[in-house]
Amino acid sequence: MNGVGSKQPRLRLDADSYAQVYKQVLERDSWRCQLCGSMKSLQVHHKRLRSHSGGDFEDNLITLCDHCHRLTHSTALSLR
């Protein structure tokens, strides 16, 4: 082995399945932003981005409000 880990394929769900997981994440997180507690303008964020092989599975998703979601993408804030 050359010391480089094998790359795992990311899970990308079809639109209907993603909508179901999206709702499950919101329910799991009690319909609150997990950073500030807001219940307005909620979105679901990939902790490990799709572009970095993050998949559409519940453990990789977190509920954030629009403000906190933008903040995570504009800073080095890590949610892992």
C-alpha positions, 0 to 999 in steps of 0.5 A: 500500500502506498500510504494514501487512503482509498477514496470513499464514494460520496453518497448523493441522493436523488431529489426526493430522497434528499428532501426526506433526509433534509426534513429528518435533519430539521426534525432531529435538530428540533427545527433550530439552528445548531449554532445560534438557536434561531428558528428562522430561515433554516437550511441544512448544511453539509459538515463535510462539503460535497465538493470535499467528498461529503455525502448526503447522509444524516450524520454529515448534515446539520441545521443552520439559519441562513446567517450562520450558514453563510458564516460557515462558508465565509470563514474557516469555521469547522462543524465536524 
